[in-house]
Amino acid sequence: MASIQKSAEPTATGARQRAMGLLAKASRAELHAAFEALADKPDARPVRGPETGLVMVRGRIGGGGAPFNLGEATVTRASIRLDDGTVGHGQALGTDGAKARLAAIFDALFQQPAHRAGVETLLDGIAARLAGEDAGKARQTAATRVDFFTMVRGED
């Protein structure tokens, strides 16, 4: 029986999933500034969209984690093709088609070794902003935390 060893290095698929996730959480301003900073702006032709639709948001409840439909969310997606044939896909919550298109462009650039380092720099900035926002929320939550405890009575 062969053993499967997990690598500390993320797979190409895992790295792209991480990149697409961060691009979806990026602000339009972050993506636009990064695109304007590109020396060679790629010629991106639309393959699909941008188009807006709805997705079902699911939640879990109870001790067993039974799933339930929480509601719907508006999502915009876009697909582009660069001159060399590289296809990129982008998604964003809401109706911002320009943001989804920019995310698709950076997804395509992420797949190209020549541009990957530049896209990684953008992704690191997005990840740092998100970590800072999470830390701020954690501090706000901790400030309102109430610790309940039980005192043992000496009469028992």
Secondary structure, 3 states (H helix, E strand, C coil): CCCCCCCCCCCHHHHHHHHHHHHHHCCHHHHHHHHHCCCCCCCEEEEEEEEEEEEEEEEEECCCCEEEEEEEEEEEEEEEEECCCCEEEEEEECCCHHHHHHHHHHHHHHCCHHHHHHHHHHHHHHHHHHHHHHHHHHHHHHHCCCCCCCCCCCCC
